Amino acid sequence: MKTRILFKIVAMFAGLSLFACQMESLYEQSDGTIVEIRQRDADCEIIWEWIIELGKYEGFTSLHPNVLRAEDSEGQYYIIDLDTNTTVPIELNEMYKFYDDISIHKDNENFRFINTDGSYLSKEVFEDAYGFEDGFAAVKQNGSWDFIDMKGERLTNSCFDNVKSFKEDRAAVERNGKWGYIDTSGEVVIDHQFYNVNDFYEGYAGVMIDNKWGFIDKEGCKRIDYMYDQVGNFSEGKVSVKIENSMGTGFDEWAYVDKNNNIIIDFYPYDASEGRMIWVGEFKNGIAFVSKTLYSIIDENGNNVFYGAGSAFFISSMTYNEKYDAIAAYTFTDKEMKEKKYGLVGLNGKQRIEPIFDFATLLYDDFVLVEIIVDDVYKKGIIRLLDVT
């Protein structure tokens, strides 16, 4: 059951406007402003509604699945539960995501941990802190890092130069320029010997020795030799690996290999254009986002599911909503390709919600953050996906 992080639920949103294909083309905000959002194409398939109207808040920060912190034009902050359409004002301005029902609150230059009821986890303040993962949070005090548990008690009383959060009961810790791993008892279980490390995923972690990456298991045994120039994290039994200047071609190439270093998807020179990041993503439900000049999606055999160069839509964020077959994307509305409009597109490259927004990105579950320019100002709002026609 999703934990509600409202300190006290006191209000309900009202005045929601419902839109579907071929419905009204004008949206009237509560202040009387009229915004045209004509849905021009009957091919759109997802019915949606406004859950937070445009311009009601200046900005949003995600705190928890379907729970946001919002700021209005007066500088007042609120916590909003999107599932129940409820909101409550809060005094805390700088809050971060909730993990295991505990969030980080930054007060001036200090960090403290706060519970869902608004009480502090302990009296301690920290110079820096990470959110709770696997029951522990990394904290920095007097220039050194350690961990606390969910009671606020220290895990090791050690002084590490740097740390990463716990994943799969292991946390990477650095001392004197070398990385190792501790377990949840605080014991060093993999010695400090690596120049760089990743977290554990599916029992394997990428580690670097002599500028080459390989993989170890949770006991520290080498499972894939140190032979790659960059690596990702294992997902669905596969991991991305890079070789620079592959076979002397001058191109960097990526492949996906399994836990025995067998090639599952062959090496390919993934690239990106127009300021995009090169992306060779992790697999989720049999698909992964990659950059083939434009952002695309491949299946577990490396075949194109969504080929960026073959669609009128350009993928704008690496999140796929399987329930609605929806990806945030944009298209150009002019021949000069200067005017972008955002909507949602399916894996087949076809429109799911018409591109009528000036920005859109998927949140959790049924919700999408959208923006529309009104009088040269970006107005933010939240829509809820309702059904598929």
N, C-alpha and C positions, 0 to 999 in steps of 0.2 A: 504494500500500500504506500502510495507516494505521501511522504511527510509534508504536511502543510507548514510553511514557514512564516505565515502571517502571525504577528504578535497578537492582533485582535482583529477579526474580520468585521468591518462596520459598514460597508457600502457596496452597492451594486452598480455596475455600468448600465447605462440606458441609451436609448436612441440608436440602436444598431440598425443598419441598412442592409438589406439582403439583395444580392446580385446573382444572376445566373445568365446563361447564354440568351441573347436577344432580349434583355430586359432594359430598363430605363438607362439612359446614357449620362445623366447628370447626378452628381452627388452633392447634397446640401449639408454643410457642416452646421454645428450648433450655433456658430456665430453668424450664420447666414451666407457665408462664402459658398459660391457655386464652383465646383470642380468638375470638368468634363472627363469622364472615364468611359467613353463609348466602347462597347465591345462589338467590334466590327465583323467578326467571323463566327459563323454558327458552328465551327468545328470545335470550339472550346468545350470541355467536357466536365470540368470540376465546378461544382456550385460552391460559392463561398459567401461569407458575411463579414462585415466590419465588427471587430471585437473591441478595438480601441480606435476611435476616429482620428483622422489626420490632424496633427498639430496640437492635440491635447497635451502631449508631453514633448519636451525638447530632445530627450534621448532615453535609451534603454540599455540595461546591463543584465545579462542572464546570471541568475543566482542558483538556479536549480531547474531541472526539467519542468517547463511551463510556469516558472515563477521568475518574475523580472523585478529589477529595481528601476524606477522611472524618476525623471526629474522634470518639473514643470518650469515655465518661464520665470517664475518668482524664486527659483532655487530651492523649492521644497521637494523633498524626496519621498517616494512611496514604494511599497512592496505590492505587487500585483500578482494575483493567482489567476492565470488565464483559464484554467479549467472551470472555475466557479464565477469568473467575471467579478472578482472582489478586489478591493484595494484599501490600503490603510496608510496614512502618513507616518513617516519615521523621522527620527532626529539624526540617525547615523548616515553620513554621506558616503564615505568610502568603504563599501562592503564588497566582498568578493564572493565567488561561488560557494554554495554550501556543499560540503562533503561529509557524509555520515552525520548529517543534521547539525554540523558545526561550521560556522563561517569565520573568515578573518575580517576584522575591522581595523582599518588604519586610522589612527588618531595622531595628527601632526606627523611626526616621523616614526612613531611607534606602532607596532602591530600587536593586537590582542585577539583572542579567540572568543567568539560569542555563540551561545546556544540559541535554539529556535524560540525560546521564551524571552530572549533579550538579556539574559544574565551572562556574565563573563565566566569562562571556563575556570580561570584562576586569576590571581592578582598579578602574575608575571606579565611583563611587556618585553617585546623582542625588537631587535633591529631589522629583522626580515623574517618571513615565514612562508611556508607552502601549505596548501590545503591538505586535509586529512586524506590519506590513501591507505587502505588495508588496516585501518585503526590507528595509524601513526601520522604525525605531522612533523616536518622538518622545521627547526627554528634556529635562528642565529642570535647569539648574545655574546657581547664582548669580543666580537670578531671571529668567533668559532661557531660551528654548526653541531647540532645534536638533534634528537627526536624526543617528542613527548607523546604519551598515550592519551586516550580520550578522557582521562581524569586529570590531565595536566601534569602528570608525573614524568620525570626524565627516564629515558630508556637506557642510556649508556653512561652518562656523565663523562663522555669522551669529548675531545676537541678535534673536530674534523675541519679541514680547509674548505671543503665543498661537499655537497651531498645531492642525491636525487631522491625523489619520493619512492616509497615502497611499491613494488609490483611483484605479485606472486611470491610474497613472503621474503623478498630480497630487496635491499636498498643499496645502491652504489654509493660509496664514500671515498673521498680523496684525502690523501695525506702526503705531503712532501712531493707533490706532482705525480703521484701514482694512485690509480684507482683499484679498489677491491669491493667486496660486498659483505654486508652484515645480514643476519637473520632477525626474526622478530624478538629474539631474546637479547639482542644487542651484541652477540658474538660475531667476530670476524670469521666468516666461513670460506671466503675466497680471498687470498692474500692480495695486498696492494702490489700490483705488477703491471697494470695496463695504463697506457697513455690516454686512452679515451674509452668510454663505455656507453652502452645503451641499457635500457631497462629490459627485464625478462618478459617475453611473450611466448606463450605455448612452451614454456620450459627452456627456452634458448635466449641468450643475450648476445648481441654483437659487441665485440671488444677489439681494441686496436693494440698491436705490438709492432714496432718498427715501421710505422706509417701504413700498415696493411691491416685490414679487418678480417676477422673470422668469427666463429661462434663457439660459446661454451654452454654447458648445461648448468644446473643449479648447484652441482657439487664442484664446479670449476674445471671439469674435464673438457678438453678441446674436442669439439664435434665437427667443425668445419675449419679447415686450415686458414691461416692468415694469408690471404691471396687477393683480396678485393680492395678497391680504392674507396668505396662507400657502400653502406648496406642499410636496409630498412629493418622493419620488425616483422617477425613471423605472424601470419594470419592465414587461417584455413590451410595450414601445412605448407605454405610457400612464403618466400621472402625475396625481396628485390635486392640485387647485387650489381655493382658497377665496376667496369674495367675501363680505365682511361686509355686513350690512344689505342683502341682495340686493334690488334694485329697490324699496328703501324699505319692505320688509316688516317690518323689525326682526329678521329671521332671517338667520343665517349659512348659506350654502349652498356645497356642494362639488360639483365635477364631475371627470371624468377627461378629459384632452385628449391628443392625440398630439403628435409633435414639430413639427408645423406649426400647433399651437394649435387644431386642429379638435376640437370636442367629440365624444367617443366615448360617454361616459355622461353624461347631462344633469345639470344642477344639482339638488341634493336637500338638504333641511335635516336632515342626519344629526345625531342627538342621542343622549343617553344618560341613563339614570335610575339612582337609588339609588347614587350615588357612582361610577358607571362613567366611564371616560374616553371622550370622543368619539373614535372610531376610524374612519379612512378609509385602509385599508391598501394595501400594494403587492400587485400580482398575482403569483401563482406557480402555474404549471401551469393557468392559465385561471380562477383564482378569487381572491377577495380578501375579507378580513374587514372588516366595517363595523359601525357602531353605528346601529341603527334603533330607538332607545329601549333595546332589548336587542341584544346582539351577534348579528350575522347574517353570512351569506356570500353574495356575489353572483358571477355569472359575468361574462365580458368584455363582455356586452351590458347589464349592470346588472340582470339578472333574479335573483330570489332563488333560491339553491340551498338554503340553510338559513335559514329565517325564524325568528328568535328567539321571536317571539310565537306561533308556530304549533307549538311543541314543548314537551313537559313538561320538557325539559332546558335548562339555561342554560349557554351557552359560558363557560368560565372562563379560557382562555388562547388566544392567537391563533396556534396551531400546528396544522397538519393533517398527519397521517401517512397518506399516500396508499396505502402498502402495505397497511395494515390498515383503511383507511377509518375513521380514528379521530380524535376531538377530545376533549380533556379537558372535562368538563362536570359540573354538579351538578343535582340535583333536590331537591324538598322531600318529606319523608316524613310530614309532619303537616299537618292542615288549617289550622293557624295560620301555616304557612310560616316556621317558625323553625328546624327541624331539617334541615340540609343533608347530603346524601350525594353523594360524587363517584364517577364512573365514566367510561366512554368512550362516545361517541355517534358515529353515522355522519352523512354529509352529508344523508341522508334523514330525520334527526331521530330515528332509532330506536337503541335500546340496542345497544352493542357489547360492553361489559363492565358488569355490573350495578353500580349505585351502592351500594357497600358500604363505601367508604372515607370518612374525614373530610377528606381532601384528596387530590388527584391532579394531576400535571402531566406531560406528555410530555417525555422527554429526547430522546436521539438514537436513530435506527433502531428497535430492538425494545424499548426500555426505558422504564419509567414510574416516577417517584418517587411513592410513596403514603404516607399517614399514617393511623393509626388511634388514637383516644383510648383509652388503657388507664389506669384509675384516675386520670382527669382529666389525664393527661399524653399529649401527642402523641408517638407512637412512629413513627419513620420507617423505611421499607424501600424496596427496589427490586424490581419485578417485571419479568419478561421476557415479551413477547408471542411466542407460539410458532407458532400456526397459526390458520386460519379454518375453522370447521366449516360 
